[in-house]
Amino acid sequence: MKNSPLVTTPAYDERLTVPLRWWVQGIMFVATLWLAMIVSMPAALAWGLTAAILALLSLAFSAYGSARIVVEPGHLRAGRARIEAGFLGAVEALDPEAARRVAGMEADARAYLVLRPYLRRAVRVEITDPADPAPYWLLSTRHPDRLAAAIARLTREA
């Protein structure tokens, strides 16, 4: 099937999935709970509770890691928010130390944040819309240089 001219490929698309180590630690925690339950209650109940806890853990990790950052023609989407390219200003890729400062000591309470503790790098995007209370968006990412370049291209094209 050929690409239709109406279908556009995003310039950047990243899902902020939780890291593998979280899954490993979560499964080890559930295994520990199973071990404690299997010796203290009937096996069927222990297995049932373990399965329920594992399902909840999987749901929580999947939901938390479902946030996406997408740069598409005409707009930027981050998490549940979307902004038109014409309202985007300066963009800056941040190293781990700068991202920590901007998210902490230098933070503005009005900023829109899509931060994940397992991602240490981020991109800061200035918002130029006078009606928008957020002065900037701070977005966690695994690829800050690629995201910043995609947003810069988007703003130039707008």
C-alpha positions in Angstrom: 0.0 0.0 0.0 1.4 3.3 -1.1 1.5 6.4 1.2 -1.5 8.6 0.5 -0.7 12.3 0.2 -3.1 12.9 3.1 -1.2 10.7 5.4 1.8 12.4 7.0 4.7 10.8 8.9 5.5 12.6 12.2 8.9 14.4 12.2 9.4 13.0 15.7 7.5 10.4 17.7 8.5 9.0 21.1 6.7 7.0 23.7 8.0 7.5 27.2 7.9 3.9 28.2 9.1 2.8 31.6 12.6 1.2 31.5 13.1 -2.6 31.6 14.6 -2.4 35.1 11.2 -1.2 36.5 9.6 -4.3 35.0 12.2 -6.5 36.5 12.0 -4.9 39.9 8.2 -5.0 39.8 8.1 -8.7 38.9 10.7 -9.5 41.7 8.4 -7.6 44.1 5.4 -9.6 43.0 7.4 -12.8 43.3 8.3 -11.9 46.9 4.6 -11.2 47.7 3.7 -14.6 46.1 6.3 -16.4 48.3 4.9 -14.7 51.4 1.4 -15.6 50.5 2.0 -19.2 49.3 3.2 -20.2 52.8 0.5 -18.4 54.7 -2.8 -19.1 52.8 -4.3 -21.6 50.4 -2.5 -21.9 47.1 -5.4 -21.0 44.9 -5.9 -17.7 46.9 -2.2 -16.9 46.7 -2.1 -17.5 43.0 -5.2 -15.4 42.4 -4.0 -12.5 44.5 -0.5 -12.7 42.8 -2.2 -12.6 39.3 -4.3 -9.6 40.3 -1.3 -7.7 41.7 0.7 -8.5 38.6 -2.1 -7.3 36.4 -2.4 -4.0 38.3 1.4 -3.5 38.1 1.3 -4.1 34.4 -1.6 -1.7 33.9 0.1 1.0 36.1 3.4 0.7 34.2 1.7 0.7 30.8 -0.4 3.7 31.7 2.5 5.7 33.1 4.7 4.9 30.1 2.0 5.7 27.5 2.8 9.4 27.3 3.9 10.4 23.8 5.8 13.3 22.3 4.9 13.9 18.7 6.1 16.6 16.3 3.7 16.6 13.3 3.2 19.2 10.6 1.5 22.2 12.2 1.7 21.2 15.8 3.4 19.6 18.8 1.7 17.0 21.0 3.1 16.1 24.5 1.1 13.9 26.7 -2.5 15.1 26.5 -1.6 18.6 25.4 -1.4 20.0 21.8 -0.1 23.3 20.6 0.0 24.9 17.2 3.5 25.5 15.7 2.9 29.2 15.5 2.9 29.5 19.3 6.3 27.8 19.8 9.3 29.9 20.5 12.9 29.1 21.4 13.7 25.5 22.0 16.6 24.1 24.0 17.9 20.6 24.5 18.9 20.1 28.1 21.6 17.9 29.6 20.8 16.0 32.8 22.1 18.8 35.1 20.3 21.6 33.3 17.1 19.5 33.1 17.3 18.9 36.9 17.7 22.7 37.5 14.9 23.7 35.2 12.6 21.1 36.8 13.6 22.0 40.3 15.2 25.2 41.6 14.5 27.3 38.4 11.1 25.9 37.8 8.1 28.0 37.0 4.9 26.6 38.6 2.9 27.6 35.5 5.0 25.5 33.1 3.5 22.5 31.3 5.5 19.4 32.3 5.8 15.9 30.8 8.5 14.6 33.0 9.5 11.0 33.8 12.0 10.3 36.6 13.7 7.6 34.6 14.6 10.1 31.8 17.2 12.6 32.9 17.4 14.7 29.8 14.7 17.1 28.6 13.8 19.7 26.1 12.5 23.2 27.0 10.1 24.8 24.5 9.1 28.5 25.0 5.4 29.2 24.5 4.7 32.6 22.8 0.9 32.5 22.9 -0.2 35.4 25.1 -3.4 33.6 26.1 -1.5 30.5 27.3 -0.6 30.7 31.0 2.3 28.3 30.5 5.6 30.1 29.7 7.2 27.0 28.5 6.9 23.2 28.1 9.4 20.9 29.7 9.5 17.5 28.1 11.5 14.5 29.2 13.0 12.6 26.3 15.6 10.0 25.4 16.7 12.0 22.4 16.8 15.7 23.3 18.9 16.8 20.3 16.6 15.1 17.8 13.5 16.4 19.5 14.8 20.0 19.7 15.8 19.8 16.0 12.4 18.6 15.0 10.6 21.3 17.0 13.0 24.0 15.5 12.2 22.8 12.0 8.5 22.9 12.9 8.7 26.5 14.1 10.7 27.6 11.0 8.0 26.1 8.8 5.1 27.8 10.6 
